[in-house]
Amino acid sequence: MLTLLGMAVAHPSGAEAETISSALARAYAGNPDLNQQRAGTRATDEGVARAKSNYRPQVQGTGSVGFNHTELLLGASAPSTANATGGG
């Protein structure tokens, strides 16, 4: 009788609600097989994303780099067209 009274004091409502997140966290913490299955599922999910990526738009590009040097002399007139084009 005393044991029953002690249990009633420890849990006055008789039952406690638990969220799904906390129930899953407890299950994963206590069962290594579940963690192994979750890892396998994650690997499969990654493979699906890679396979689907072949059907998505792809981007390609090219580029170039150059250098242009212009020299201005102070006190001189602007370069002539012949000098600018190299045609003497």
N, C-alpha and C positions, 0 to 999 in steps of 0.2 A: 504494500500500500504506500509506503514511504517513497519507493522508487517511482511509482506513477505520479505522485505529487511533485517530485523533483523534475520529472520530464515535462510536466505541465507548466512549471515555473520557467524552465529553460526555453520553451517554445510556447508562449501563451496563445498564439494564433493557431497552433496545430500544424501549420505548413507555411513555408516561406516561398515566395515567388522568386524565380531566377530568370534572368534574361537569357535569350538564346545565345548571345555573345559570350556571356560568362559560362554557360553550360558547354559551349564548344571549346572555349579556352581550357576548361577543366578536363574535357575529354582528350584534347590534343596533348596536354601536359602529362596525362597519365597513360597514354597509349602510343608507343613508338611506331606501331604498325600504321596508325592513322597518319602520322607525320610522313612516313615513307610513301603512302598512297598520295598524299597532298603534293609531295615533291614530284612524283611521277605525273600527276595531273598538270602541274605547272610546266613541266618539260613538254608535255603534249601540246598545251596551249601555245607555247612558244613556237613549236613546229608549225602549228596552224597559221600563226601570224606570218611566219616566213613564207609559207606556201602561198598565202593570199597576196603577199607583196609582189609576186610576179605579175599579177593582174592589175596592179595599180599604175597610174601614170608615172613615167620615168622622165627625168630631166637630164639633159646633156648640155654641155657648154664648152666653148673654146675661148681663148683670150690671147692677147699679145701685149707685149711691153715694148715701148720705144723711147727714144730720147731725141729731143729737138733742142738745138742750141742756137740762140740768136745773140749777137754781140752788137751793142750800140756804142758808138764812140761819141763822147761829148764834144760839142763844137763842130762836128761834121754834119753835113747834110744827110738826109735820109738815103739809104742805099738805093741805087738805081735798079730798074727792073733787070737789066742785063747782069748786074752783080748778084742780085737776089736769086736769079735762076741759074747762074753759073755760065751764062752764055757770053761773056766777054765783050 
